[in-house]
Amino acid sequence: MLARPVAPHRPPSSDEHSLFRTTARRALFLAALAGNLVVLYAPHPPATPGAGAGADKVVHAVVFAVLVLTGLRAGLRAAWFVPVVLAHALTSEIVQEVLLPERQGDPWDALADVVGTALGVAAHRWRRRSPSDSTPVARP
């Protein structure tokens, strides 16, 4: 048997690296979106055992901050994405109150969602200024 010659290892091209990074960012965004939808629309509120008063507000802020940060990092434009997320924040509380009998709409949850959205935008802006990220980012 003749052995096939082994091709020399070539490092990934810049295009391959960029494609991988874009795909990874989109996958993280989709995971954050799925988590957000589960937290907001599960028939029973997610349990936070041992958590103190207000822990659900922290959860709301975190799931919205992560959603916005990953969405912006995935390349979604803030000019339309942030208003859509804010509308989703407010609508989700109405849906919980009206359509999910085991859930209750809470204006304080909506406020936590808005705070989380602002934190996600701020984290994205801070991350864009970080010198460790050499990838060009489109400005909204």
C-alpha positions as CSV (number, residue, x, y, z in Angstrom):
1,M,0.0,0.0,0.0
2,L,1.1,3.4,-0.8
3,A,0.7,6.0,1.9
4,R,-0.9,9.2,0.8
5,P,1.2,12.3,1.4
6,V,0.2,14.3,4.4
7,A,-0.8,17.8,3.5
8,P,1.1,20.4,5.6
9,H,-1.0,22.0,8.3
10,R,-2.1,25.4,7.3
11,P,-3.4,27.9,9.8
12,P,-7.0,29.1,9.3
13,S,-7.3,32.1,7.0
14,S,-8.6,35.4,8.3
15,D,-11.9,34.7,6.4
16,E,-12.2,31.3,8.1
17,H,-11.5,32.8,11.5
18,S,-14.1,35.6,10.9
19,L,-16.7,33.1,9.8
20,F,-16.1,31.0,12.9
21,R,-16.4,34.1,15.1
22,T,-19.6,35.2,13.4
23,T,-21.1,31.8,13.7
24,A,-20.2,31.5,17.4
25,R,-21.6,34.9,18.1
26,R,-24.9,34.1,16.4
27,A,-25.1,30.7,18.3
28,L,-24.6,32.6,21.6
29,F,-27.3,35.0,20.7
30,L,-29.7,32.2,19.8
31,A,-29.0,30.5,23.1
32,A,-29.5,33.8,25.0
33,L,-32.8,34.3,23.1
34,A,-34.0,30.8,24.0
35,G,-33.1,31.4,27.6
36,N,-34.9,34.7,27.6
37,L,-38.0,33.1,26.2
38,V,-38.0,30.3,28.7
39,V,-37.6,32.6,31.7
40,L,-40.4,34.9,30.5
41,Y,-42.9,32.4,29.0
42,A,-42.5,29.2,30.9
43,P,-45.9,28.3,32.3
44,H,-44.5,28.3,35.8
45,P,-41.9,30.9,36.9
46,P,-38.4,29.5,37.1
47,A,-37.6,28.5,40.7
48,T,-34.9,30.4,42.5
49,P,-34.4,28.3,45.6
50,G,-32.8,30.1,48.5
51,A,-32.9,33.4,46.7
52,G,-33.9,36.5,48.6
53,A,-36.5,39.0,47.8
54,G,-35.9,40.7,44.5
55,A,-33.9,37.8,43.0
56,D,-36.3,37.5,40.2
57,K,-35.6,41.1,39.3
58,V,-31.9,40.3,39.0
59,V,-32.8,37.3,36.8
60,H,-34.8,39.6,34.5
61,A,-32.1,42.1,34.3
62,V,-29.4,39.5,33.5
63,V,-31.4,37.7,30.8
64,F,-32.1,41.0,29.1
65,A,-28.5,42.2,29.4
66,V,-27.2,38.9,28.0
67,L,-29.8,39.0,25.2
68,V,-28.9,42.5,24.2
69,L,-25.1,42.1,24.5
70,T,-25.1,38.9,22.5
71,G,-27.4,40.3,19.9
72,L,-25.3,43.4,19.4
73,R,-22.1,41.3,19.3
74,A,-23.8,39.1,16.7
75,G,-24.1,42.1,14.5
76,L,-27.7,43.2,15.0
77,R,-28.1,47.0,14.7
78,A,-28.9,48.8,17.9
79,A,-31.2,51.2,16.1
80,W,-33.9,48.6,15.6
81,F,-32.8,45.8,17.9
82,V,-32.9,47.7,21.2
83,P,-36.5,49.1,20.6
84,V,-37.7,45.6,19.7
85,V,-36.2,44.3,22.9
86,L,-37.8,47.0,24.9
87,A,-41.2,46.3,23.3
88,H,-40.6,42.7,24.1
89,A,-39.9,43.5,27.7
90,L,-43.1,45.4,28.1
91,T,-45.2,43.0,26.1
92,S,-43.9,39.9,28.0
93,E,-45.4,41.2,31.3
94,I,-48.8,41.7,29.6
95,V,-48.6,38.2,28.1
96,Q,-47.8,36.8,31.5
97,E,-50.7,38.6,33.1
98,V,-53.3,37.8,30.4
99,L,-52.3,34.5,28.8
100,L,-50.3,32.5,31.4
101,P,-52.6,31.6,34.4
102,E,-49.7,30.6,36.6
103,R,-47.8,33.8,36.0
104,Q,-48.4,37.4,36.9
105,G,-47.3,40.5,35.0
106,D,-45.2,42.8,37.2
107,P,-44.2,46.4,36.3
108,W,-41.1,46.0,38.4
109,D,-40.1,43.0,36.2
110,A,-40.6,45.3,33.2
111,L,-38.3,47.9,34.8
112,A,-35.7,45.2,35.5
113,D,-35.9,44.2,31.9
114,V,-35.3,47.8,30.8
115,V,-32.4,48.1,33.2
116,G,-30.9,44.9,31.8
117,T,-31.3,46.2,28.3
118,A,-29.4,49.3,29.2
119,L,-26.7,47.3,30.9
120,G,-26.4,45.1,27.7
121,V,-26.0,48.2,25.5
122,A,-23.4,49.7,28.0
123,A,-21.5,46.4,28.1
124,H,-21.4,46.3,24.3
125,R,-20.2,49.8,24.0
126,W,-17.5,49.2,26.7
127,R,-16.5,46.0,24.9
128,R,-16.2,47.8,21.5
129,R,-13.7,50.2,23.1
130,S,-11.6,47.4,24.6
131,P,-8.2,47.3,22.8
132,S,-8.1,43.5,23.1
133,D,-10.7,43.0,20.5
134,S,-9.1,43.5,17.1
135,T,-12.2,42.8,15.0
136,P,-13.9,45.7,13.3
137,V,-17.4,46.4,14.5
138,A,-20.0,48.1,12.4
139,R,-21.4,51.2,14.2
140,P,-25.2,51.4,14.5
